[in-house]
Amino acid sequence: MTSGLDAFVNHTVSIITSDGRNFIGTLKGFDQTINIILDESHERVYSTTTGVEQVMLGLHIIRGDNVAIIGLIDEEIDNRLNLTNIKAEPLNAVIH
């Protein structure tokens, strides 16, 4: 998996953690256990009533054992989203 992440470095990514949280930021680095370093990051908190809240975090580290999914963000599409109009159930935690 680490060799696949090399192409994501210095690009905007979305990371969904095993507890259902969604972090967006610039991937700055990772190690062999997929510990992730994000810069200029924020968490998107989903709600069925108030839309998506963005909690600014700045430089953020996510433990590799908590990473469920990593994907590239198309910044052009992401910038067009009106997050205040998007309502959704928060993700549940991953159950093993």
N, CA, C and O atoms as a DFTB+ gen file, in Angstrom:
384 C
 N C O
     1  1       0.828      -1.198       0.000
     2  2       0.000       0.000       0.000
     3  2       0.867       1.253       0.000
     4  3       0.476       2.261      -0.589
     5  1       2.023       1.222       0.638
     6  2       2.821       2.443       0.733
     7  2       3.291       2.921      -0.629
     8  3       3.331       4.128      -0.869
     9  1       3.646       2.020      -1.520
    10  2       4.104       2.469      -2.830
    11  2       2.991       3.192      -3.586
    12  3       3.270       4.104      -4.364
    13  1       1.757       2.805      -3.375
    14  2       0.631       3.486      -4.002
    15  2       0.411       4.881      -3.445
    16  3      -0.099       5.755      -4.146
    17  1       0.787       5.099      -2.200
    18  2       0.609       6.412      -1.579
    19  2       1.636       7.431      -2.058
    20  3       1.417       8.635      -1.916
    21  1       2.740       6.978      -2.616
    22  2       3.758       7.914      -3.097
    23  2       3.175       8.923      -4.077
    24  3       3.561      10.092      -4.068
    25  1       2.259       8.486      -4.911
    26  2       1.654       9.371      -5.914
    27  2       0.737      10.414      -5.278
    28  3       0.413      11.416      -5.916
    29  1       0.310      10.194      -4.024
    30  2      -0.604      11.114      -3.347
    31  2       0.115      12.224      -2.595
    32  3      -0.522      13.198      -2.192
    33  1       1.428      12.103      -2.396
    34  2       2.176      13.095      -1.614
    35  2       2.081      14.460      -2.294
    36  3       2.229      14.572      -3.511
    37  1       1.832      15.497      -1.487
    38  2       1.657      16.880      -1.917
    39  2       0.382      17.106      -2.725
    40  3       0.266      18.096      -3.448
    41  1      -0.570      16.189      -2.599
    42  2      -1.891      16.343      -3.208
    43  2      -2.943      16.333      -2.106
    44  3      -2.695      15.844      -1.004
    45  1      -4.119      16.877      -2.413
    46  2      -5.215      16.890      -1.453
    47  2      -5.873      15.519      -1.422
    48  3      -6.242      14.966      -2.458
    49  1      -6.013      14.978      -0.206
    50  2      -6.603      13.660      -0.031
    51  2      -7.742      13.719       0.981
    52  3      -7.840      14.646       1.786
    53  1      -8.585      12.717       0.916
    54  2      -9.615      12.490       1.920
    55  2      -9.262      11.197       2.629
    56  3      -8.958      10.191       1.988
    57  1      -9.302      11.225       3.947
    58  2      -9.015      10.038       4.737
    59  2     -10.221       9.756       5.617
    60  3     -10.657      10.607       6.392
    61  1     -10.746       8.562       5.486
    62  2     -11.826       8.114       6.361
    63  2     -11.204       7.146       7.358
    64  3     -10.533       6.186       6.979
    65  1     -11.435       7.412       8.624
    66  2     -10.834       6.594       9.676
    67  2     -11.801       5.493      10.108
    68  3     -12.988       5.517       9.785
    69  1     -11.259       4.538      10.839
    70  2     -12.076       3.395      11.253
    71  2     -13.180       3.787      12.232
    72  3     -14.122       3.021      12.438
    73  1     -13.074       4.982      12.843
    74  2     -14.160       5.448      13.711
    75  2     -15.156       6.332      12.967
    76  3     -16.030       6.933      13.591
    77  1     -15.035       6.421      11.623
    78  2     -16.027       7.100      10.796
    79  2     -15.774       8.577      10.560
    80  3     -16.638       9.266      10.017
    81  1     -14.616       9.081      10.953
    82  2     -14.325      10.502      10.745
    83  2     -13.741      10.712       9.346
    84  3     -13.145       9.800       8.773
    85  1     -13.918      11.935       8.794
    86  2     -13.450      12.263       7.454
    87  2     -12.526      13.472       7.535
    88  3     -12.955      14.568       7.895
    89  1     -11.256      13.263       7.197
    90  2     -10.256      14.328       7.216
    91  2      -9.836      14.652       5.788
    92  3      -9.637      13.758       4.966
    93  1      -9.705      15.950       5.506
    94  2      -9.270      16.432       4.202
    95  2      -8.009      17.258       4.433
    96  3      -7.960      18.068       5.358
    97  1      -6.986      17.058       3.598
    98  2      -5.776      17.859       3.728
    99  2      -4.741      17.456       2.697
   100  3      -4.965      16.553       1.890
   101  1      -3.605      18.137       2.734
   102  2      -2.501      17.846       1.828
   103  2      -1.617      16.780       2.453
   104  3      -1.063      16.982       3.534
   105  1      -1.485      15.646       1.776
   106  2      -0.647      14.572       2.281
   107  2       0.813      14.996       2.196
   108  3       1.335      15.238       1.107
   109  1       1.467      15.085       3.346
   110  2       2.865      15.497       3.389
   111  2       3.813      14.334       3.590
   112  3       4.983      14.416       3.218
   113  1       3.324      13.253       4.172
   114  2       4.191      12.102       4.365
   115  2       3.464      10.962       5.041
   116  3       2.343      11.110       5.529
   117  1       4.137       9.803       5.059
   118  2       3.609       8.596       5.684
   119  2       4.791       7.680       5.960
   120  3       5.883       7.879       5.427
   121  1       4.564       6.680       6.793
   122  2       5.624       5.718       7.061
   123  2       5.141       4.301       6.739
   124  3       4.062       4.118       6.176
   125  1       5.950       3.307       7.102
   126  2       5.644       1.923       6.738
   127  2       4.391       1.381       7.416
   128  3       3.824       0.389       6.957
   129  1       3.949       2.019       8.507
   130  2       2.709       1.589       9.160
   131  2       1.533       2.490       8.780
   132  3       0.490       2.453       9.433
   133  1       1.690       3.288       7.744
   134  2       0.681       4.178       7.186
   135  2       0.260       5.269       8.173
   136  3      -0.855       5.784       8.079
   137  1       1.135       5.629       9.117
   138  2       0.890       6.853       9.875
   139  2       0.927       7.988       8.869
   140  3       1.835       8.045       8.040
   141  1      -0.039       8.890       8.925
   142  2      -0.240       9.914       7.896
   143  2       0.008      11.301       8.476
   144  3      -0.429      11.611       9.584
   145  1       0.717      12.133       7.709
   146  2       0.884      13.540       8.064
   147  2       0.117      14.368       7.036
   148  3       0.406      14.328       5.840
   149  1      -0.879      15.129       7.537
   150  2      -1.667      16.027       6.686
   151  2      -1.349      17.466       7.057
   152  3      -1.207      17.791       8.236
   153  1      -1.238      18.326       6.059
   154  2      -1.067      19.759       6.297
   155  2      -2.298      20.474       5.759
   156  3      -2.993      19.966       4.879
   157  1      -2.560      21.669       6.306
   158  2      -3.728      22.465       5.896
   159  2      -4.990      21.602       5.933
   160  3      -5.778      21.597       4.987
   161  1      -5.166      20.886       7.017
   162  2      -6.243      19.900       7.082
   163  2      -7.460      20.411       7.839
   164  3      -7.392      21.368       8.611
   165  1      -8.559      19.745       7.590
   166  2      -9.793      19.989       8.333
   167  2     -10.582      18.692       8.388
   168  3     -10.397      17.792       7.568
   169  1     -11.462      18.618       9.367
   170  2     -12.367      17.483       9.482
   171  2     -13.736      17.927       9.012
   172  3     -14.195      19.016       9.355
   173  1     -14.382      17.092       8.234
   174  2     -15.753      17.355       7.819
   175  2     -16.678      16.538       8.713
   176  3     -16.604      15.310       8.765
   177  1     -17.552      17.258       9.415
   178  2     -18.492      16.616      10.333
   179  2     -19.875      16.684       9.692
   180  3     -20.414      17.766       9.461
   181  1     -20.434      15.525       9.411
   182  2     -21.711      15.445       8.703
   183  2     -22.883      15.430       9.678
   184  3     -22.783      14.920      10.794
   185  1     -24.000      16.005       9.224
   186  2     -25.197      16.098      10.044
   187  2     -26.420      15.995       9.139
   188  3     -26.385      16.406       7.979
   189  1     -27.484      15.452       9.674
   190  2     -28.721      15.359       8.897
   191  2     -29.538      16.640       8.973
   192  3     -30.525      16.785       8.252
   193  1     -29.138      17.577       9.843
   194  2     -29.938      18.792      10.023
   195  2     -29.222      20.080       9.635
   196  3     -29.860      20.999       9.122
   197  1     -27.925      20.171       9.864
   198  2     -27.250      21.459       9.687
   199  2     -26.248      21.507       8.544
   200  3     -25.582      22.529       8.372
   201  1     -26.116      20.475       7.776
   202  2     -25.119      20.473       6.723
   203  2     -23.763      20.066       7.270
   204  3     -23.658      19.605       8.407
   205  1     -22.726      20.235       6.463
   206  2     -21.383      19.783       6.821
   207  2     -20.636      20.901       7.525
   208  3     -20.525      22.012       7.007
   209  1     -20.125      20.597       8.709
   210  2     -19.284      21.540       9.446
   211  2     -17.829      21.184       9.157
   212  3     -17.458      20.010       9.163
   213  1     -17.005      22.206       8.902
   214  2     -15.583      21.981       8.679
   215  2     -14.814      22.505       9.889
   216  3     -14.856      23.695      10.201
   217  1     -14.113      21.601      10.559
   218  2     -13.321      21.939      11.735
   219  2     -11.865      22.039      11.295
   220  3     -11.251      21.037      10.930
   221  1     -11.313      23.258      11.330
   222  2      -9.942      23.466      10.884
   223  2      -8.955      22.857      11.879
   224  3      -9.081      23.043      13.089
   225  1      -7.967      22.125      11.350
   226  2      -6.991      21.438      12.185
   227  2      -5.559      21.874      11.917
   228  3      -4.726      21.827      12.821
   229  1      -5.257      22.295      10.703
   230  2      -3.871      22.637      10.350
   231  2      -3.054      21.376      10.131
   232  3      -3.493      20.467       9.426
   233  1      -1.860      21.310      10.734
   234  2      -1.006      20.126      10.632
   235  2      -1.588      19.043      11.528
   236  3      -1.836      19.278      12.711
   237  1      -1.806      17.855      10.965
   238  2      -2.513      16.795      11.701
   239  2      -1.870      15.446      11.386
   240  3      -1.505      15.175      10.242
   241  1      -1.736      14.610      12.406
   242  2      -1.188      13.260      12.233
   243  2      -2.284      12.251      12.543
   244  3      -2.991      12.369      13.543
   245  1      -2.413      11.253      11.667
   246  2      -3.402      10.190      11.859
   247  2      -2.649       8.873      11.964
   248  3      -1.841       8.539      11.097
   249  1      -2.918       8.126      13.029
   250  2      -2.273       6.824      13.223
   251  2      -2.692       5.852      12.130
   252  3      -3.862       5.789      11.753
   253  1      -1.737       5.108      11.634
   254  2      -1.990       4.178      10.546
   255  2      -3.019       3.112      10.856
   256  3      -3.771       2.698       9.973
   257  1      -3.063       2.652      12.123
   258  2      -4.038       1.613      12.462
   259  2      -5.463       2.149      12.527
   260  3      -6.406       1.382      12.725
   261  1      -5.625       3.458      12.363
   262  2      -6.954       4.064      12.367
   263  2      -7.417       4.444      10.958
   264  3      -8.542       4.914      10.791
   265  1      -6.573       4.248       9.948
   266  2      -6.916       4.623       8.572
   267  2      -7.709       3.497       7.911
   268  3      -7.262       2.351       7.874
   269  1      -8.894       3.834       7.390
   270  2      -9.713       2.860       6.665
   271  2      -9.580       3.055       5.155
   272  3      -9.405       2.081       4.422
   273  1      -9.662       4.312       4.680
   274  2      -9.641       4.612       3.239
   275  2      -8.874       5.911       3.014
   276  3      -9.019       6.871       3.771
   277  1      -8.055       5.928       1.959
   278  2      -7.385       7.158       1.520
   279  2      -7.685       7.337       0.042
   280  3      -7.526       6.403      -0.744
   281  1      -8.121       8.539      -0.344
   282  2      -8.395       8.800      -1.747
   283  2      -8.046      10.233      -2.127
   284  3      -8.068      11.135      -1.289
   285  1      -7.722      10.428      -3.404
   286  2      -7.443      11.766      -3.908
   287  2      -8.730      12.569      -4.025
   288  3      -9.789      12.023      -4.335
   289  1      -8.629      13.866      -3.776
   290  2      -9.751      14.789      -3.926
   291  2      -9.559      15.553      -5.233
   292  3      -8.475      16.074      -5.495
   293  1     -10.595      15.620      -6.042
   294  2     -10.586      16.487      -7.218
   295  2     -10.920      17.887      -6.707
   296  3     -12.079      18.193      -6.426
   297  1      -9.908      18.725      -6.590
   298  2     -10.091      20.039      -5.970
   299  2     -11.069      20.921      -6.736
   300  3     -11.780      21.719      -6.125
   301  1     -11.121      20.796      -8.049
   302  2     -12.051      21.605      -8.838
   303  2     -13.493      21.268      -8.468
   304  3     -14.310      22.166      -8.262
   305  1     -13.799      20.002      -8.385
   306  2     -15.154      19.583      -8.004
   307  2     -15.414      19.921      -6.542
   308  3     -16.489      20.416      -6.202
   309  1     -14.440      19.658      -5.672
   310  2     -14.616      19.907      -4.244
   311  2     -14.883      21.388      -3.965
   312  3     -15.690      21.711      -3.094
   313  1     -14.233      22.272      -4.675
   314  2     -14.425      23.711      -4.473
   315  2     -15.808      24.185      -4.908
   316  3     -16.270      25.229      -4.448
   317  1     -16.470      23.445      -5.776
   318  2     -17.811      23.815      -6.231
   319  2     -18.908      23.349      -5.278
   320  3     -20.053      23.785      -5.395
   321  1     -18.572      22.476      -4.344
   322  2     -19.584      21.958      -3.424
   323  2     -20.022      23.026      -2.438
   324  3     -19.198      23.762      -1.895
   325  1     -21.310      23.102      -2.215
   326  2     -21.849      23.964      -1.175
   327  2     -22.137      23.066       0.025
   328  3     -23.210      22.470       0.124
   329  1     -21.166      22.976       0.933
   330  2     -21.251      22.027       2.031
   331  2     -22.385      22.331       3.005
   332  3     -22.829      21.439       3.728
   333  1     -22.858      23.570       3.035
   334  2     -23.957      23.888       3.940
   335  2     -25.268      23.247       3.481
   336  3     -26.186      23.071       4.281
   337  1     -25.357      22.899       2.194
   338  2     -26.573      22.265       1.667
   339  2     -26.496      20.746       1.677
   340  3     -27.489      20.079       1.385
   341  1     -25.341      20.188       2.007
   342  2     -25.177      18.734       2.010
   343  2     -25.497      18.211       3.404
   344  3     -24.858      18.587       4.386
   345  1     -26.483      17.348       3.470
   346  2     -26.878      16.754       4.751
   347  2     -26.753      15.243       4.624
   348  3     -27.195      14.656       3.636
   349  1     -26.152      14.621       5.624
   350  2     -25.938      13.177       5.572
   351  2     -25.755      12.626       6.983
   352  3     -25.348      13.334       7.903
   353  1     -26.060      11.369       7.117
   354  2     -25.803      10.676       8.373
   355  2     -24.285      10.560       8.556
   356  3     -23.572      10.266       7.596
   357  1     -23.787      10.785       9.771
   358  2     -22.367      10.524      10.015
   359  2     -22.076       9.041       9.809
   360  3     -22.945       8.197      10.024
   361  1     -20.852       8.730       9.392
   362  2     -20.462       7.328       9.195
   363  2     -20.344       6.624      10.545
   364  3     -19.924       7.222      11.536
   365  1     -20.713       5.369      10.569
   366  2     -20.518       4.572      11.766
   367  2     -19.088       4.047      11.812
   368  3     -18.392       4.023      10.798
   369  1     -18.668       3.635      12.972
   370  2     -17.339       3.051      13.127
   371  2     -17.290       1.697      12.404
   372  3     -18.308       1.025      12.243
   373  1     -16.085       1.320      11.976
   374  2     -15.878       0.011      11.346
   375  2     -15.948      -1.046      12.446
   376  3     -15.323      -0.909      13.498
   377  1     -16.707      -2.087      12.190
   378  2     -16.839      -3.173      13.164
   379  2     -16.108      -4.388      12.602
   380  3     -16.385      -4.840      11.491
   381  1     -15.177      -4.902      13.384
   382  2     -14.386      -6.064      12.942
   383  2     -15.027      -7.345      13.362
   384  3     -14.502      -8.421      13.076
